Amino acid sequence: MQPLTTEWINKAEGDLVTARRELRARTAPNYDAACFHAQQCAEKYLKALLQEAETPFGKTHNLSLLLDLLKDRHPELELLRSTLAILNAYAVEYRYPGESADKEVARQAVKLAEEVRLVALVLFQELH
């Protein structure tokens, strides 16, 4: 595995740890942050797969675009399209005034990120 791929994975894992921690917080939980970090986890796992494939992806947070770049190499990822569409909204939806996530939304976001993580880890195992 390329060193930069490993860095992307480590960053993704850090985002998932943060999302889970905010979801579990008993005092002043930040469910908005849990959703954001869940989206970031999925984004970084997709970027890790792209990095490993040496496929340029530019600066984007759009999970659907990242999926489009991966689908020829990993067609099974197409099954995640609806999951990624939900997570995609969390990149900005709860980051600004007007909307706030509750515990149930944050729980769903973390669950979806974990789904993306699991699929990505299986693909990495198959690659190596």
Sequence and secondary structure as in RCSB ss.txt:
>XXXX:A:sequence
MQPLTTEWINKAEGDLVTARRELRARTAPNYDAACFHAQQCAEKYLKALLQEAETPFGKTHNLSLLLDLLKDRHP
ELELLRSTLAILNAYAVEYRYPGESADKEVARQAVKLAEEVRLVALVLFQELH
>XXXX:A:secstr
  HHHHHHHHHHHHHHHHHHHHHH SSS  HHHHHHHHHHHHHHHHHHHHHHTT    S   HHHHHHHHTTT G
GGGGGHHHHHHHHHTTTTTTSTT    HHHHHHHHHHHHHHHHHHHHHHHHH 
